[in-house]
Amino acid sequence: MLQQIVRRLATAVPSIIGVVIVTFLLTRVLPGDTAAYFAGPAATPQAIAEIRATLGLDQPLPVQFVAYVKDLVTGNLGTSLTTGQPVLNDIRARLPASAELTLLGLLISILIAVPLGILAAVRQGSWIDHLCRIVATAGVSLPVFFTGLLLVYVFYFKLGWAPAPLGRLDFFYSAPPDITGFYLIDTLAVGDLETFRAAFSQIWLPAVTLAIFSLAPIARMTRASMLAVLASDFVRTARASGLRPSKIVMGYAFRNALLPVITTLGMVFSFLLGANVLVEKVFAWPGIGSYAIEALITSDYAPVQGFVLAMAILYVLLNLVIDILYGLVDPRVRIEA
């Protein structure tokens, strides 16, 4: 298993290098002039040229790229012109908010989609199967920003069940001690149940928005994988041997159908990281997605490059976790590796 992890990390290095090169080039062709934006509308050409020279934007692209790579090697992602803070500090402060929202949305979708897919496969053609198809169709048809706005309108404006979408906490509460960066975990760790309820009341609606978006692929893959396994010879043999239906479904069929589901979970998690950008804007969530959007609007190169690099590293780690889960679920994967 350790050799497999080392091989996966080694193969990820060229991908990260490619991401660094492509991101650097793409940020340089974005419309807008960073120096002109931060100089202001009344700035003279001389003032704009001075700012451009200070930022190093007057240098040829190869020179800028070499300087950027040197900074990366030393762990310096640059300084955000918008916040005035090092990009690494901004990402470190905002990433837990995005991770907490994404993981909670994924957890909600798993708790709903996996049992729904199993029941739809076991009771093929029943009302549960039709419900699974409706949920899958709605999940892939509704844009995530539309779902978020619709939920805000219904649960906040009409019913009043949710607070105003103003971030991770209401103005009346202070952030908990920074232990993990996840407000739900940190508030429970210090025993602050009131702040926990406030944090949960703010996060459940955007998490449900992400869960609706991710329900469809998980439910469809679970159903399709279960149908394929339930039609296999060893399941028919288990039924003929008189085993309990629950033992056959969960002990034999679901475990063998789990590998495609795990693959889908990895893909869905990566999709959610992208959908987070829209959800964070709708709910004023102070995550890394909204941070990248603000940097794009102002043509602030360093935060955009840091955001893409952080996402690339997360994808590499995610694929590594999936490979490890493969070995835990199916020992044959470890033997072949």
C-alpha positions as a Python dict, from the first residue, in 0.01 Angstrom:
ca = {
    (1, 'M'): (0, 0, 0),
    (2, 'L'): (286, 240, 81),
    (3, 'Q'): (444, 177, -260),
    (4, 'Q'): (110, 247, -425),
    (5, 'I'): (81, 579, -240),
    (6, 'V'): (435, 679, -341),
    (7, 'R'): (364, 592, -706),
    (8, 'R'): (43, 795, -705),
    (9, 'L'): (219, 1097, -559),
    (10, 'A'): (499, 1065, -814),
    (11, 'T'): (254, 1058, -1104),
    (12, 'A'): (77, 1366, -963),
    (13, 'V'): (389, 1584, -983),
    (14, 'P'): (369, 1641, -1363),
    (15, 'S'): (1, 1728, -1329),
    (16, 'I'): (74, 1993, -1066),
    (17, 'I'): (356, 2134, -1280),
    (18, 'G'): (117, 2155, -1574),
    (19, 'V'): (-143, 2331, -1357),
    (20, 'V'): (117, 2588, -1247),
    (21, 'I'): (218, 2664, -1607),
    (22, 'V'): (-136, 2682, -1746),
    (23, 'T'): (-264, 2894, -1456),
    (24, 'F'): (24, 3139, -1490),
    (25, 'L'): (-38, 3184, -1863),
    (26, 'L'): (-416, 3209, -1834),
    (27, 'T'): (-403, 3478, -1565),
    (28, 'R'): (-180, 3686, -1792),
    (29, 'V'): (-435, 3682, -2075),
    (30, 'L'): (-731, 3780, -1856),
    (31, 'P'): (-901, 4102, -1968),
    (32, 'G'): (-819, 4410, -1765),
    (33, 'D'): (-505, 4574, -1634),
    (34, 'T'): (-418, 4507, -1271),
    (35, 'A'): (-200, 4816, -1242),
    (36, 'A'): (-467, 5043, -1396),
    (37, 'Y'): (-735, 4899, -1167),
    (38, 'F'): (-544, 4962, -846),
    (39, 'A'): (-409, 5297, -962),
    (40, 'G'): (-763, 5429, -995),
    (41, 'P'): (-955, 5597, -1277),
    (42, 'A'): (-778, 5931, -1226),
    (43, 'A'): (-424, 5789, -1239),
    (44, 'T'): (-177, 5915, -1494),
    (45, 'P'): (2, 5681, -1735),
    (46, 'Q'): (322, 5742, -1539),
    (47, 'A'): (159, 5631, -1213),
    (48, 'I'): (21, 5318, -1382),
    (49, 'A'): (365, 5239, -1524),
    (50, 'E'): (521, 5276, -1177),
    (51, 'I'): (268, 5036, -1024),
    (52, 'R'): (324, 4790, -1309),
    (53, 'A'): (701, 4806, -1248),
    (54, 'T'): (650, 4758, -873),
    (55, 'L'): (440, 4446, -938),
    (56, 'G'): (691, 4313, -1191),
    (57, 'L'): (433, 4313, -1469),
    (58, 'D'): (663, 4508, -1700),
    (59, 'Q'): (900, 4213, -1724),
    (60, 'P'): (883, 3952, -2004),
    (61, 'L'): (664, 3649, -1932),
    (62, 'P'): (958, 3406, -1892),
    (63, 'V'): (1113, 3635, -1630),
    (64, 'Q'): (781, 3663, -1446),
    (65, 'F'): (737, 3285, -1456),
    (66, 'V'): (1083, 3216, -1316),
    (67, 'A'): (1020, 3460, -1032),
    (68, 'Y'): (682, 3295, -965),
    (69, 'V'): (836, 2946, -952),
    (70, 'K'): (1108, 3067, -716),
    (71, 'D'): (841, 3203, -483),
    (72, 'L'): (648, 2875, -499),
    (73, 'V'): (955, 2675, -403),
    (74, 'T'): (996, 2889, -91),
    (75, 'G'): (625, 2859, -5),
    (76, 'N'): (542, 3213, -110),
    (77, 'L'): (220, 3235, -311),
    (78, 'G'): (242, 3611, -337),
    (79, 'T'): (42, 3892, -178),
    (80, 'S'): (-318, 3973, -257),
    (81, 'L'): (-355, 4330, -380),
    (82, 'T'): (-720, 4325, -272),
    (83, 'T'): (-675, 4221, 93),
    (84, 'G'): (-311, 4324, 138),
    (85, 'Q'): (-241, 3987, 301),
    (86, 'P'): (-22, 3696, 186),
    (87, 'V'): (-225, 3464, -33),
    (88, 'L'): (-123, 3163, 177),
    (89, 'N'): (-273, 3326, 488),
    (90, 'D'): (-594, 3411, 303),
    (91, 'I'): (-630, 3056, 174),
    (92, 'R'): (-552, 2912, 516),
    (93, 'A'): (-824, 3132, 669),
    (94, 'R'): (-1091, 3071, 404),
    (95, 'L'): (-1036, 2706, 307),
    (96, 'P'): (-1194, 2557, 625),
    (97, 'A'): (-1519, 2743, 551),
    (98, 'S'): (-1539, 2592, 201),
    (99, 'A'): (-1430, 2248, 322),
    (100, 'E'): (-1689, 2241, 601),
    (101, 'L'): (-1968, 2342, 364),
    (102, 'T'): (-1862, 2094, 95),
    (103, 'L'): (-1818, 1799, 331),
    (104, 'L'): (-2153, 1862, 502),
    (105, 'G'): (-2329, 1884, 166),
    (106, 'L'): (-2161, 1563, 53),
    (107, 'L'): (-2254, 1388, 379),
    (108, 'I'): (-2620, 1487, 344),
    (109, 'S'): (-2630, 1365, -16),
    (110, 'I'): (-2466, 1032, 78),
    (111, 'L'): (-2713, 972, 361),
    (112, 'I'): (-3001, 1023, 118),
    (113, 'A'): (-2873, 905, -219),
    (114, 'V'): (-2706, 575, -122),
    (115, 'P'): (-3009, 425, 62),
    (116, 'L'): (-3236, 561, -212),
    (117, 'G'): (-3024, 397, -483),
    (118, 'I'): (-3015, 65, -295),
    (119, 'L'): (-3393, 60, -244),
    (120, 'A'): (-3453, 160, -607),
    (121, 'A'): (-3240, -134, -725),
    (122, 'V'): (-3394, -385, -484),
    (123, 'R'): (-3749, -273, -565),
    (124, 'Q'): (-3708, -206, -934),
    (125, 'G'): (-4017, -56, -1095),
    (126, 'S'): (-4174, 48, -762),
    (127, 'W'): (-4258, 401, -647),
    (128, 'I'): (-3917, 422, -480),
    (129, 'D'): (-3751, 351, -813),
    (130, 'H'): (-3957, 624, -979),
    (131, 'L'): (-3872, 863, -693),
    (132, 'C'): (-3503, 791, -747),
    (133, 'R'): (-3536, 879, -1116),
    (134, 'I'): (-3723, 1202, -1035),
    (135, 'V'): (-3458, 1306, -782),
    (136, 'A'): (-3179, 1226, -1028),
    (137, 'T'): (-3347, 1422, -1307),
    (138, 'A'): (-3417, 1722, -1086),
    (139, 'G'): (-3063, 1721, -949),
    (140, 'V'): (-2898, 1740, -1290),
    (141, 'S'): (-3157, 1981, -1434),
    (142, 'L'): (-3158, 2258, -1173),
    (143, 'P'): (-2860, 2497, -1173),
    (144, 'V'): (-2704, 2515, -828),
    (145, 'F'): (-2739, 2894, -803),
    (146, 'F'): (-3110, 2869, -892),
    (147, 'T'): (-3162, 2602, -626),
    (148, 'G'): (-2987, 2822, -369),
    (149, 'L'): (-3195, 3129, -453),
    (150, 'L'): (-3515, 2920, -447),
    (151, 'L'): (-3431, 2775, -104),
    (152, 'V'): (-3349, 3121, 31),
    (153, 'Y'): (-3682, 3252, -99),
    (154, 'V'): (-3883, 2965, 52),
    (155, 'F'): (-3708, 2898, 384),
    (156, 'Y'): (-3590, 3251, 470),
    (157, 'F'): (-3828, 3494, 301),
    (158, 'K'): (-4153, 3295, 307),
    (159, 'L'): (-4131, 3050, 601),
    (160, 'G'): (-3869, 3220, 819),
    (161, 'W'): (-3711, 2885, 911),
    (162, 'A'): (-3360, 2992, 813),
    (163, 'P'): (-3163, 3305, 910),
    (164, 'A'): (-3049, 3565, 660),
    (165, 'P'): (-2777, 3431, 428),
    (166, 'L'): (-2499, 3646, 572),
    (167, 'G'): (-2208, 3406, 616),
    (168, 'R'): (-2101, 3149, 872),
    (169, 'L'): (-2236, 3326, 1183),
    (170, 'D'): (-2487, 3594, 1267),
    (171, 'F'): (-2356, 3931, 1381),
    (172, 'F'): (-2456, 3857, 1741),
    (173, 'Y'): (-2211, 3565, 1775),
    (174, 'S'): (-1835, 3548, 1787),
    (175, 'A'): (-1627, 3287, 1605),
    (176, 'P'): (-1525, 2988, 1821),
    (177, 'P'): (-1160, 2917, 1905),
    (178, 'D'): (-970, 2812, 1593),
    (179, 'I'): (-908, 2440, 1655),
    (180, 'T'): (-996, 2279, 1323),
    (181, 'G'): (-1144, 2579, 1140),
    (182, 'F'): (-1478, 2395, 1121),
    (183, 'Y'): (-1726, 2594, 1329),
    (184, 'L'): (-1952, 2295, 1398),
    (185, 'I'): (-1663, 2089, 1535),
    (186, 'D'): (-1491, 2375, 1720),
    (187, 'T'): (-1809, 2483, 1900),
    (188, 'L'): (-1873, 2127, 2017),
    (189, 'A'): (-1509, 2091, 2124),
    (190, 'V'): (-1542, 2388, 2361),
    (191, 'G'): (-1899, 2301, 2463),
    (192, 'D'): (-2056, 2617, 2318),
    (193, 'L'): (-2393, 2475, 2215),
    (194, 'E'): (-2551, 2815, 2153),
    (195, 'T'): (-2289, 2911, 1896),
    (196, 'F'): (-2315, 2558, 1751),
    (197, 'R'): (-2686, 2609, 1690),
    (198, 'A'): (-2615, 2948, 1534),
    (199, 'A'): (-2347, 2802, 1305),
    (200, 'F'): (-2568, 2509, 1207),
    (201, 'S'): (-2862, 2740, 1131),
    (202, 'Q'): (-2637, 2928, 887),
    (203, 'I'): (-2480, 2628, 715),
    (204, 'W'): (-2769, 2386, 669),
    (205, 'L'): (-2936, 2573, 381),
    (206, 'P'): (-2625, 2610, 160),
    (207, 'A'): (-2531, 2250, 249),
    (208, 'V'): (-2873, 2129, 132),
    (209, 'T'): (-2822, 2327, -188),
    (210, 'L'): (-2499, 2140, -257),
    (211, 'A'): (-2660, 1811, -152),
    (212, 'I'): (-2941, 1850, -407),
    (213, 'F'): (-2679, 1916, -674),
    (214, 'S'): (-2483, 1600, -583),
    (215, 'L'): (-2777, 1366, -516),
    (216, 'A'): (-2832, 1273, -878),
    (217, 'P'): (-2499, 1112, -975),
    (218, 'I'): (-2463, 926, -645),
    (219, 'A'): (-2817, 785, -653),
    (220, 'R'): (-2795, 687, -1020),
    (221, 'M'): (-2456, 518, -984),
    (222, 'T'): (-2566, 333, -668),
    (223, 'R'): (-2880, 207, -840),
    (224, 'A'): (-2699, 101, -1160),
    (225, 'S'): (-2416, -69, -972),
    (226, 'M'): (-2657, -252, -742),
    (227, 'L'): (-2868, -372, -1036),
    (228, 'A'): (-2558, -517, -1203),
    (229, 'V'): (-2446, -698, -888),
    (230, 'L'): (-2795, -826, -800),
    (231, 'A'): (-2812, -995, -1141),
    (232, 'S'): (-2481, -1177, -1089),
    (233, 'D'): (-2442, -1551, -1029),
    (234, 'F'): (-2310, -1534, -673),
    (235, 'V'): (-2615, -1334, -560),
    (236, 'R'): (-2849, -1592, -714),
    (237, 'T'): (-2649, -1863, -536),
    (238, 'A'): (-2681, -1679, -206),
    (239, 'R'): (-3057, -1653, -255),
    (240, 'A'): (-3081, -2022, -338),
    (241, 'S'): (-2886, -2101, -19),
    (242, 'G'): (-3162, -1940, 186),
    (243, 'L'): (-2969, -1640, 321),
    (244, 'R'): (-3166, -1348, 460),
    (245, 'P'): (-3246, -1077, 199),
    (246, 'S'): (-3081, -810, 416),
    (247, 'K'): (-2764, -1021, 437),
    (248, 'I'): (-2760, -1067, 60),
    (249, 'V'): (-2820, -698, -16),
    (250, 'M'): (-2584, -540, 237),
    (251, 'G'): (-2331, -817, 299),
    (252, 'Y'): (-2278, -934, -59),
    (253, 'A'): (-2435, -704, -318),
    (254, 'F'): (-2361, -360, -172),
    (255, 'R'): (-1999, -433, -88),
    (256, 'N'): (-1933, -550, -444),
    (257, 'A'): (-2120, -249, -583),
    (258, 'L'): (-1923, -5, -366),
    (259, 'L'): (-1621, 58, -592),
    (260, 'P'): (-1813, 252, -864),
    (261, 'V'): (-1992, 444, -590),
    (262, 'I'): (-1660, 547, -433),
    (263, 'T'): (-1537, 664, -773),
    (264, 'T'): (-1853, 870, -814),
    (265, 'L'): (-1810, 1020, -468),
    (266, 'G'): (-1464, 1141, -565),
    (267, 'M'): (-1597, 1298, -884),
    (268, 'V'): (-1890, 1457, -699),
    (269, 'F'): (-1659, 1604, -436),
    (270, 'S'): (-1454, 1771, -709),
    (271, 'F'): (-1775, 1900, -870),
    (272, 'L'): (-1887, 2041, -536),
    (273, 'L'): (-1564, 2234, -499),
    (274, 'G'): (-1649, 2405, -827),
    (275, 'A'): (-2017, 2454, -739),
    (276, 'N'): (-1906, 2608, -411),
    (277, 'V'): (-1814, 2926, -598),
    (278, 'L'): (-2177, 2995, -690),
    (279, 'V'): (-2321, 2880, -358),
    (280, 'E'): (-2079, 3098, -163),
    (281, 'K'): (-2186, 3404, -362),
    (282, 'V'): (-2555, 3331, -309),
    (283, 'F'): (-2517, 3280, 68),
    (284, 'A'): (-2235, 3533, 125),
    (285, 'W'): (-2019, 3246, 249),
    (286, 'P'): (-1660, 3358, 323),
    (287, 'G'): (-1492, 3065, 152),
    (288, 'I'): (-1214, 3022, -96),
    (289, 'G'): (-1452, 3028, -392),
    (290, 'S'): (-1577, 3380, -323),
    (291, 'Y'): (-1216, 3480, -260),
    (292, 'A'): (-1119, 3362, -609),
    (293, 'I'): (-1416, 3538, -770),
    (294, 'E'): (-1324, 3869, -606),
    (295, 'A'): (-965, 3827, -726),
    (296, 'L'): (-1082, 3755, -1082),
    (297, 'I'): (-1296, 4068, -1089),
    (298, 'T'): (-999, 4284, -990),
    (299, 'S'): (-748, 4093, -1210),
    (300, 'D'): (-550, 4006, -896),
    (301, 'Y'): (-319, 3733, -1024),
    (302, 'A'): (-171, 3592, -704),
    (303, 'P'): (-500, 3481, -535),
    (304, 'V'): (-625, 3320, -857),
    (305, 'Q'): (-302, 3126, -900),
    (306, 'G'): (-306, 3025, -534),
    (307, 'F'): (-669, 2913, -557),
    (308, 'V'): (-608, 2694, -864),
    (309, 'L'): (-294, 2545, -711),
    (310, 'A'): (-479, 2466, -386),
    (311, 'M'): (-761, 2298, -582),
    (312, 'A'): (-509, 2093, -780),
    (313, 'I'): (-343, 1969, -462),
    (314, 'L'): (-685, 1885, -314),
    (315, 'Y'): (-772, 1681, -624),
    (316, 'V'): (-444, 1490, -598),
    (317, 'L'): (-506, 1412, -232),
    (318, 'L'): (-864, 1315, -313),
    (319, 'N'): (-752, 1064, -575),
    (320, 'L'): (-502, 925, -327),
    (321, 'V'): (-778, 876, -68),
    (322, 'I'): (-993, 702, -330),
    (323, 'D'): (-710, 462, -413),
    (324, 'I'): (-667, 381, -44),
    (325, 'L'): (-1043, 322, -8),
    (326, 'Y'): (-1032, 86, -306),
    (327, 'G'): (-778, -129, -122),
    (328, 'L'): (-983, -127, 197),
    (329, 'V'): (-1309, -220, 25),
    (330, 'D'): (-1168, -479, -219),
    (331, 'P'): (-848, -662, -115),
    (332, 'R'): (-797, -769, -476),
    (333, 'V'): (-702, -410, -559),
    (334, 'R'): (-417, -425, -306),
    (335, 'I'): (-295, -758, -442),
    (336, 'E'): (-297, -634, -804),
    (337, 'A'): (-118, -314, -699),
}
